[in-house]
Amino acid sequence: MDTILVVNAGSSSLKFEVFSVGDSLARLVKGQMGGIGTAPHLTIRSPSGERLANGDYPPEAVPDLPSAMHVVGEWLRQRQQGRLIAVGHRVVHGGPKHSRPARIDDDLLRDLERYTPLAPLHQPNNLAPIRVLQERQPELAQVACFDTSFHRGHDPMTDHYAIPAHYFDEGVRRYGFHGLSYEYVAARLAEIAPGIGSGRVIIAHLGSGASMCALYGGRSVESTLGFTALDGLPMGTRCGQIDPGVLLYLLQQHGMTAAQLQDLLYKESGLKGLSGVSNDVRDLLASDSLGATLALDHFVHRIGLNAGALAAAVGGLDAFVFTAGVGENSPVMRARISSKLAWLGASLDAGRNDAGDLLISSDDSKVAIYVVPTDEELMIARHTVALISS
């Protein structure tokens, strides 16, 4: 049996899945090493949900991503059968050149390192496991799947900023992110409702990282995220859209350094900064503090505003799709957000929403509202198999 390993590495976590490769892809295990460097904990489950591993490690045993890769690799080698033929990686930033998944070599890795300043929370951690595997198993095929690729078909007009045009040629442009999620959800929607999936659709990827994408004919037309993963909607700890004058003010009047500003915008803002309570929507819903109320009201308000802009980009709206952690699991937030879409003709069915149905709009709604769970790992596995097969 041939297998594919999918790796999604973050700053303090390593998510992974193993798929068997045959007539179709079948998920064998799904796991995560969390708390790397502080309180390492490994959890691995079977497709049925059976817990295969659930253990804590001393911080010194798993201080970084390479050591986490070693622990996970040892577990997989001892307990998983089959021949590993390739590893697919989520890489957040592919820059202007990469519009499709790519086989990893030294030249590609050097190119991807250039985009670290554009995704400082993600890019270094995405690339770290690639380097580890290059050193330990240089013969193993590795494939990079980019979160930016899905948006590379935009009209250039859409991706320009209104600054001197030579900066666009230098790479200062709107890229968009969460592309693997949007690609999967768009394909799934085309299966569920082909007529609607080929029309005017907004997908809301709402998790700790949050964004929205307008699609027409299953292709990205416009996204709330831009040059970096800071733009658009407020997120768990990221600010979302902000007047550049605010940044000049903080630099000039507060004497902040670039490093301090980066830390503020990426780690101390968003729902966490507004609420003073938490970056987690579940905590904010459970809190009666004024800060929590403000943060959630602001989040819903900005989603409503951006929905209007995205609907304008595609000339109307046939469907609105919720996905990712908040979108898939919070009926309360879905109801609050859907109320902001009423002017577009969207009407929620409360019973369907509370039950977590696939279609949660009412029968008389002019805009279909769906909840479609995303599966970025399966998307990466599909791309990896397709690339190495070709």
N, C-alpha and C positions, 0 to 999 in steps of 0.2 A: 504494500500500500504506500503510495506517495502522499506526502503531506506538505502543507504550506503553513508557515508561521507568520502571523500578523502581529506587528509591534506598534504600540502607540505610547510613546514615552513622554512624561511630563516632568516638572521640576522636582517632584517628590514621589512620583508614582510611575509604575511600569505596568501598563495594561497589555495583555496578550491573548491571542486565540490561536488554536490549531485547527486546520481544516484538512479533511481528506480530499484527495483529488481523484475523481473518477468521471463518470458520465455527468455528474453534478458535484458541487461542493457540499460537503457535510461537516458541520461543526463538531469537533471532538471534545475540546475542553475550552474553557474561558476562565481567565484568571487575572489577578492584579497583585502586585507587590506595592503596598502603600506605605507611607511614613518613612521613606528612605532617608537614612541619616539621623532620624529622631526616634521613631517607634516602629520599626519595620514589621510588617504583617503580611503574610502571604495567604491569599484565598484563591482556591481553584475549584471550579464546579464543572460537572458534566452537563450536556445539553438538557437533561431532564431536571437539573437543579441539584443533583446529589453533590454533597460537599466532598471533594477529593483531597483537599488540603486546607488546613486552617491553623496557622501557627505564627507565633511571634518570634522575633530574632533580636538579639542584642544590637544596639545601634552600631557598635564597632564591627559587627559581622556584615552589615549592609550599609556602609557609609555613603555609597554613591551608586550611580546607574550601572557602571561596569560590574560592581559586586552583585547588584540585583540581577543583572543578566546572567551571571555565573550561577546564582542560586536557582533561578528559574530554569536555566539550561540543564543543570544537574537533575532537577526534578523531572523534566521532560525526557531526558535521555534514559532515566531509570524506569519510567513508568509508561512511556508512550512507544507504541510499536510503529513500524513504518519507516520510510526513508524520507528525510527532509530534503526537498528539492529546491526550495526558495524561501526567502523571507521578504514580506512586503511591509513597508514602513509608511506611516503617516508623516508627511513633512509639511508643515504649515505653509511655508513660503517658497514658491517656485520661481518668483521673479517674472520678468516679462517674456522670457524665452520658452518656458516650459508649459505647454498647453495640453500635455498628456503625460501619463506615467512614463518613467524612464529607468533603464537598467543602470545601476550605480557603478561608477568607476571613479578613479582618483580625480579626473577632470571635473566630473559632475559634482563630486563632494566639495572641491575647492570653490566651484561656482556657487553652490548653495550656502557655503559659509559666508559669502558676501552679504547675504540677506539677514544675517543675525541682528543687526541694528533695527531692522524693520519688524522683527518678531522676537524681542529679547527674552520673553518668558517661554517661548516655544522652540525656536529654531535650534539653539544649542542642545537642548534635551532630545529633540528629534534626531539629531545627527550623532549623538553620543553612542547609541547602540549600534549604529552602522559601523562606526570605527572599531568598536569592540569585536564585531563579527568579522570585519576585514582582517583583523590581526589574528583571530583565533581560527577562523575557517575561511581563508581567502578564496577557496574554490567555490564557495557557496554563492549562488545567484541571489542578489539583493535588488529590490525594486523600490523606487521612491514614488509615492502617490501624493500629489500636491493638493492642498486645500484651495489653492488659487486657480487651478486649471479650469474648473467648471465655468469660470467667469471670463476666460480669455477670448471669447468670441464677441465681446461687446463692441459696439460702434466706438471708434476712437474718441468721438465727441464726448461720450459718456465717461470715459476714463481720464480725461484731461482735467487738471486744475487750472483756474484762471490766473496762472502765473506765467512768466516768459516760457515759450514753448520748448526751449532747449532743455529745460528740466525734465520734460516728458521723455525726451530721447535719452536722458541720463538714468531714467527709471523711476522718476517721481511721478507716479500716476496712481489711479484707483485700481486696486487689485481685487478686492473682495475675498472673503474667506468662508470657512465652513462648506467648501465646495463638495467634499466627499459626501457629506450629509445631504446636501441639496440634490446631488446627482442620484443618490439612492432613493430619496423620497419622491423625486420626479418620476423615476422609473416605476416605483411602486404605485404611484397615483395613476400612471398610464395603464397599469394592469387593473386597478380597481374601477376606474371610471375613465375609459379611453377618450370619450368626447370631451370631458372636462379637463383631463390631463393635458390635452393638446391645446387648450385655450389659454385664458389669462388667469394666472395663478400667483398668489403670494404664499410663500412658505416662511413660517416664523420658527427659527431654530432658537429656542429659549431655554438656556441652561445657565451655568455659571458664566460661560461666554454666550453672548446673545447677538443675533443679527436676523435680518429679513432679506428675502430675495424675491424679486419679481421675475416671473418666467412667462414666456409665450412660446407655444409649441414645444414645451419641455426644455427650452434653452434659457439660460440666464440673460436677462435684459438689463437689470439694475440691481444693485445691492446696497445695503446700508453701510457696510464696511468698506474702507478705502485703502489708503497707502499702508496703514498698519492695522492691527487688531484693536485699536483704540476708538475708532470712529463709530458713528451711528447710535445704537441703543445703549443706555447705561447697562452695565453688567455687574457681576458679583463684586469685583474690586476695580473694574476699569470704568473710566468716566463716560465713555460715549462721546457724542458730538459736543464740542466746546468751542467757544469763540477763541481764535488764536490770540486775540488781545489779552485774554486772561493769562495765557502763558507768558506773554511779554511782561505783563504786570508782575507776575510772580518772580520772573527773572530780575526785573529792574528794581522793584520796590521791596521785595523780600530777600533779594540776593541769593536766590536758590541756584544751586549748580545744576548742570544737565542731569547728573546722576540722581540728585534729590527730586528733580521734576519727574524723571522717569519713574522713580519709586512711588511718588504721589499718584501719578496718573494710572499706573498699572496695578498697584497693590493696595492703595489706601482710599480709593475713590468708589464710584458706583454705589451699589446698594449699601455696602459697608460704610462708605464715607457719609452718605446721606443719613443713614439710620443711626450710626453710632452703636449699633446693636450686633449686626451680623451681615455676612454676604449671602446668606442662604435664605431663599424665599420661604421655606418652611418655618424657619425661626421667626421671620418677620410676620408671617400670618398668625403665629402663636403669641406674638407680643402685643401688648396694649400701649406701647410707648408712642409718643408723638413722632419720634424719629422713624420708627418702623412704618407708621402710616404714611408719612411723607415719602419715604423711599418707594413704597409700593404704588402710591398714587402717581409719582413721577414716572416710574417704570411703565405703567399702563398708559399714561398720557403720551409718552414718547412713542410707544408702539402704535397708538392711534394716529399720531401725526405722520409717522413714517409709512403707515399703511396707505394714507391718502396720497402721499408722494409716489409710492410704488404703483398704486392703481393708475395714477396719471401717466406713469411711464409706459404702461401697456394698454392704455386707453379703456380702462374699465376693470371689472373683476368678475370672474366666474367661480373661483374657489379660493378659500383661505385655509391653509393647512398648519396645524400645530405639530411640532416635533421637539425632540430632546427632553431633558429632565423635567423642566417646569411645564412645557407644552404637553408632554405625554401624561404627566402624573398629577396635575393640579386642576381639578374641575373649577375651583374658586377663581383662579387666575384666568382660565379659559373664558369663564362667564364674564368677568370684568373686562377683558380685552374684546370679546365679541360685542359687548354693548357699544364699544367705540366704532364698530363697523356697521351699525344700524343704518346710517345715512347712505351706505353703499348698497343697502338692500339685504344685509345679512340678519338672520333671525335664528337664535339658538333654541334648541329643544332641551329644556332643563333635565328631563329624565334621561335622555340619551347622553347628555354631557356628564351627569353624575355617574352613569353606568360605565362611562369610558368607551362608548361605542365608536366604531370607525367613523360613521357619519353622525355628527351631533347637531346639525342644523335642522330646523323645523321643515315640515313638508312644503310650506308655502314660502320658504326663504328663497330670495332671488340669487343669493350667493351660497354655494355649498360650503359647509365648514366640516373639515375632516381632522381626525387625530391619526397620524401615521407614524408609528415608531421608526426611528432612524436606525441604520445599521452600517456605520462607517467601516467596521472591520470586514464585513462581508463584501463591501464595495472594493476595499483594498485587496482582498483575496481574489476577487474576480479579475481585477486589473493585473495582478501579479501572474495569475495563470495565463491570461491572454498574452501577456508580453513574453513570458518565457516559452510559451508554445509556438509563438511566431518566430 
